[in-house]
Amino acid sequence: MKNIFLTIFCTILWSSTFGQDPLYLKNKNLPCVERTFFVYVHIAMDSVGDTNMPLQRLDSLFKAANDAFASICISFDYCKIDTIVDYSFDDIKDDIEVGLVTSRFQKKRRINLYFTDKVLDERVNSFSVHNGITKSDECIVIVPKSGKGLMHELGHTFGLYHTFEAKFGLEFVNQSNCATAGDLICDTPADPNIGPNIPCEFISNLKDSNGDYYKTEIGNYMSHHFCAHCFFSREQYEVMAKNYLNSTFKMW
């Protein structure tokens, strides 16, 4: 029932937000990567020797990833599944432990997908290396065994920033600085990153420095509204495809 509700929610959100914008009617003329990425999957055991990761869930997560990236002709499949028997890696507490697990299990020139029980931040609970798809040994994605945040971290892996990115300066609500601030993408609204409300909706009285109220999209994969994730924007697709196609390094 929850999955059905989320599907209906995403459909309504997509239609109401983008229904009048021709950019979103069809993903026409997007770059086509035409590539299947074969992924090394690493699953950590818990303290009683259980991975808690049935093959059906893995298949379902890969299908969801394939659906999310189909618009730019990218798909994913697993080429090998490793079991990490050291249960201390079932709880990745900090960057040091990220380094330890990847130094032992990372395969070069592949996307390496790690499933653990806990990953760093309790609220976000996932990890990846920005633009890792262009690096020979840093294509690292770590997510919980529920799969929460997988598309979010794959977005980072292909070069996307958070919709609320601040390292380039805060984006204005009117988007007059969208090309040089925020996530550097102009078809994602400015996002103050307040986190999801209960029920899952954006409710905020925050204003930007111009005095304009924020109107964000909670369904974008690169937000931290994980309860509502269901789409990438057109420009995000363009950036992900071009980051890989223009890279001098290519994954096998």
Order of alpha helices (4+ residues) and beta strands (2+ residues): alpha-beta-alpha-beta-beta-alpha-beta-beta-beta-beta-alpha-alpha
